[in-house]
Amino acid sequence: MREENILKLKWDANQLGFEPVPSTEGAEAGRLLTSAMGVSERPPADVSPFVAALEEYLVFLRSGQADTPAAQKVLKRMQEISSDDPVLATLDLEKRRLAARRG
C-alpha cells in the first residue's frame, strides 16, 4: 500500500492527531504491524498459551536442550494449539542449524 494512503493515529494533549507512516509500499505485513502500527505480530505470552510455550521452547533450543523430554513436551503442546504456525518449521530449522554448528 502506498505510504500516502496510511496515517498513524495518535492521541496527543487530549486531541486525536495523525502522522505519516514512511516506507509502507511493498512492505511485509508483520513489519507494518510492528513499525507503523506499534503492535507485536503475536499476542503477549500471558494472553496466548502458544506464545508462552514458544518462549519456553526457545529457552530449551538456545541452551542446546531441544531434544530433552521436557522440550519435546512443550513442542507437542505448541503443535496441538496451532499445528500450521510457520514458526514450527522455523524452530525445526534452527534446531538443525544449532546441532550442525555444535558438531
Protein Blocks (a to p, Z undefined) as FASTA:
>chain_A
ZZklpccdddeehiacddddehkgopafklmmmmmnopafbdcfklmmklmmmmmmmmmm
mnopamgmklmmmmmmmmmmmmmbmklmmmmmmmmmmmmmnZZ
